[in-house]
Amino acid sequence: MFNIFDKIIIDKNWAYIALLLILILIILFAYSKKIKPSFLLPSNSINLFVKNLKILLISFLILFIVVLPLNISLVQDKIVSKNQTLNIQIIFDVSLSMTANDIKPSRFDWAKNSLINLTKTLSGYNISMITFSGIPFVRMPFSDQNSSVVSKLEQFNLWEFPPTFNFVWTAIWDAILLANNNLINNSKDKTKPWIIILITDGDSNKWSNPIESATFSKSLNIPIYTLWIGNNDFVVGTDYLWTPVTTTINIDLLKNISQTSWWKFYRILNQQEFKDVFTEISKIVKSQETVNYKYKYLRLNNVFYKIIFSLLIVYLILNFIKAKKIIETKERI
């Protein structure tokens, strides 16, 4: 059988205070009896209002003292906070084909600016960026300081990557592998899930197969969003023989990278598609946030003890008035 008293929680500290107050009340009540006159008071000298007021005061004192050990609290305010649950690893292609201006002023500029706008919407998230072409490297370690991440991205320029052998090719396999390792070893909170955003405009043309590293991502439950930027066979310049140099793309490969990790592939051909895709990714990321509730309580005992001491003072004043009244009556008799 359910017993309601099993659910009552007594605060020991307040229980001791309540016992002390009851002891004080008993002493005051005993003192009140001592000042009772030894002679019969005339009926016109008895103030019934004061007498009834004292009874009411004692009743309220007992009530407030009895509820003190319960330490009753009321919810005064509810504070809602969101917990950013994803570590976000960005992989950014900085190969020479990113200078192509089929998305003006260039593929690189629009990818960079769109990424900055995305980052601004993800305040509090732990974000890192890996840049790659022929070789990948961590350009920006994980940080949840949004202003610092945005500042680092704004200082990001393609001229930092010289047209040497290492920056001619597109090593997607190496970039994803480094991203996996960076997430495992360096993300701030390893209990949170991970996500990879791959931004590229080219084919993986440096020997290794990216599907192998995407499969590794799948085994770690790391989804990969793949963004392919630009048109097929776009001329980005000429070589030393004045032969046109065109960009190459392997759509099936990029689709398979995302499909292997159970996630999504996007093709971006203009500025508006950049905005739409990053808006969608931002919503997907935020949809995994967890909500925390923190309650601010009003502790009624903080009010009750003030009321108790106020009632005790009034009770003492009434006793003083009673004693004074007895003395005056005795003197008249």
N, C-alpha and C positions, 0 to 999 in steps of 0.2 A: 504494500500500500504506500502511495506517495505521501511523504511528509513534508509540508511546506517549510518547516523549521530546519530541514536538512540544507536548504538553499541559503539560509541566513548566514552572512559572514560578519563576525564581530571583530572590530578593530581593537586590539588589546590596549593600545595607548589611550584611545578615547574612553575605553571601558574603565581604566584606572582614574582618568579625570572625572568621569561620571560618578564613580564611587566617592571620590574626594568631595565633589559638589553635594552629593547626598548627605555626607557626613556634616558638611557646613550647614546644610539646610536643617538637619536634625538639631544641631547646636543652637541655631537661630530660633527654631521652633520651641526648644526647651527654655531658652532665654525669654521668649515671648510669654510663656506660661508663668515664669517667675515674677514678671512685672504685673501679674493679675492682682488687683486690690484685695485686701483682707476684709474690706467692708462692702456693703451693698451699695452699688451706684444707683443714683436716681435714674429713672427711665429716660428723662429728657437729656441726660448727659451721654447716653450711648449713641454713637454715630453708626447707624446701620450701613451706610454707604461705605465707610472705611472698613467695617467688618467684612462686608461682602467682597470688597475689593481685595482684601488680604486673602480670602479664600480663593478668589479667582487667580491671584498672583501665584499662590502655592500650587494650584492645579497646573498652570502653564509651566512653572518651574519644573515640576515633576515630569511633565510631558517632554519638554525639551531635553532634560537630563537623560531620560530613558532612551531617547532616539540617538543621543551622541555616539554610543558604541557602534551604531550601524554605519556611521560615516557616509551618509547619503550624498550622492553626487548627481547633478543634472548636466546633460550635454549642453554646453553654452555655444560651441561653434565646431564646425567640421572643416578640417583642412584637407583638401584633395591634392595629392602629388602623383606624378607619373614617373615610373621607373623605365628608363631607356634600356631595352633588353638586348640590343644587337651591338656587336663589335663590327664596324663597317670597314672592309678593306677595299680600297679603290686601286685598280690596275689601269694605268694610263699609258697609251701608246705614244711614244715621242719619235717614231721613225720619220724619215724625211718626207714620206707621202702625206703626213699630217699638215704640210704646208699647202696642200691643194686648196684652191679657192672655189670649188664647186658649191661650198657653203661659205659665203663671204662674211668676213674678210678672209677666213681660212678655217679649215676643219679644226685645227688646234685651238684657235681663238674661241670658237663657239663651244667646243667641248669644255674648255677651261671656264668660260663665263657661266655656262649652264651648271657646271659642277660647283662653282662658288654659290650660285643661287640655291642649289640643292642643300649644300652644307649649312647655309644660313637658316634653313627650315628645320635642321636636325640638331638644335642646341642641346647640349648635354650628352650627345652620343660620342662613343669612343671611335675615332676615325683615324685611319692611316692611309698613306698613298705610296704605291710602288710605281715607278716609271720604268718603261722597258722599250727596247727595240731589239738590237742584237743581244744585249744583256739586260737583265733586270736589276734594279737596286732600290732599297727603301729610301725614298726621298723625304718622307715625312713619317716619323714614328707615331705610334698611337697616342692620341690626346683627346680629352673630353672638354678642353677649353676651346669653345667654339670660335671666339674672336681670334685666337692664335692660329687655329686651323685655317680660317678664312684669310688671315693676313699672309700665311705661308702660300696659299693657293694664288693670291693676287700677285705675289712676287715670282710666280712660276712662269718661265719664258722658254720658248723653243730654242732660242739661240744658245742656251746653256749646254745643248747637246750637239757637239761638233759633227760634221759629216764624215766621220771616220768609219772604219770597218765595223766597229761594234754598234754603230747607230744606223747602219744601212739595212740590216735584216729585221725580221719581226719574230722574236722567240716567245711565242705565247706559252708553250709548254713550260719553259723556265720561269716565266712570270707567274703562272698559276701555282707552280710548285713553291716558289718563294713566298707567295701570298699565304698558302696553307701553313708553311713553317712559321711565318711571321704572326699569324693568328694564334697558332698553338703556343708559341714561346713568348710572345711579347704583348699580347692583349692584356689590358688592365685587369679585367674580371673574366677568368677562364670558365666561370660557371654560366656566363651568358652565351646565348647562341651567336653564330657568326654569319656574315654575308659578304660575298665578293661582287663588286661591280666592275666588269671588264669593258673598257672603252678602247676600241681599236678600229682601224680602217683598212687593215691588210690581211694577207694570208700568213699562216704560220709557215715560214720558209727557212727555218733553221733546224733541220734534221729531225728533232724529236717530235713525237706525236702528242699534241695537247690533250687528246682524249684520255691518255693515261693519267695525267695530272688531274683532269676533271673527275675521273673515276675515284682518285684518291680523295678529292673534295667530297664526293658522294659518301664515301666511307666515313668521313668526319661529320656528315650532315651539314655541309657548308653549301648553300645554294649559290649559283653563279648567274648573275644577270649580265647578258652579253649585249653590248651596244655596237652595232656596225655603222660606221659613219661614211657617207659619201656614195658616189656613183661608181659603177663598174668602169674599168679601163679609162680613167680620167688622166689626161696628160698633165704631169706636174713639172716638166722641164725637158731638157735634152742632155745627153751625155757628151763626152769629149769629142765624139764623132758627129755631133749634132743630130743624133738619132733620138726621136721622141721617147721619153721615159713615162710609162703609164703605170697607174696603180693596179694592183691585182687583189682579188678577193676570193675567198672560198666560203660561200654562204653556207653550204652544207656542213662544213667543219664548225663554223661558229654556232649554228643551230644545234649541232650535236653536243657542243660543250655545255650549253645550257640544259639541253634535254637529259644529258648524262647525270647532271647534278639536280635533276627534277625541277628546273626553274625556267626562265623565260629569255627569249631572244627578241631584240628590237632592231629594226632597220631605220636609220635616220638619214633623211635626204634634204632636210631644210631646217631652218631655225625654229619654226613652230613645233616640229616633231621633237626637237631637243627639249623644249619646254614641257610638252605633253608627257614625254617619257619620264623625265625627272620628277614631274608632279605625281605621276603614277607610282614611281618607286618610293617617293617620300610618303605617300599614303600607305603603301604596303609595309614600309618600315615602321611607321607609327602605329599601324594596326596591331603590332605585336607588343606594344607597350603595356605594362601592368600598372594598375591603379592602386595607390596606397591611400588609406584614410587615416588621418590622425585627428583625434577628438580633443577639444579643449573643454574641461569640466568646470562647473561651478560647484565647489565644495560647500554644501549647506552648513556644515559645522562651523565654517568661518563666519557665518551669520548667526548661527544658533548660540555660540558662546558669548557673543556680544549682547544678544537678547537676554541670556541668562544673567549676566552680570548687571545689566540694566534693571532687570526685575528684582534682583537681590538688593540693589541700592534702594529701589522704591520700597521694598519690603522693610528694610532697615529704617527708612524715613517714617513709614507708617507706624512702626514700633516706637520710634522716638516720639511721634505725635501722641500715641496712646499713653506712653509713660508721662508725658507732660500734662496730658488731660487728667490723668489720675491724681497727679500732684496738685493741680489747680482745684480739682473737686474736693480733695482732702482738706485743703486749706480753707475752702469756703465752709465745709462742715464743721 
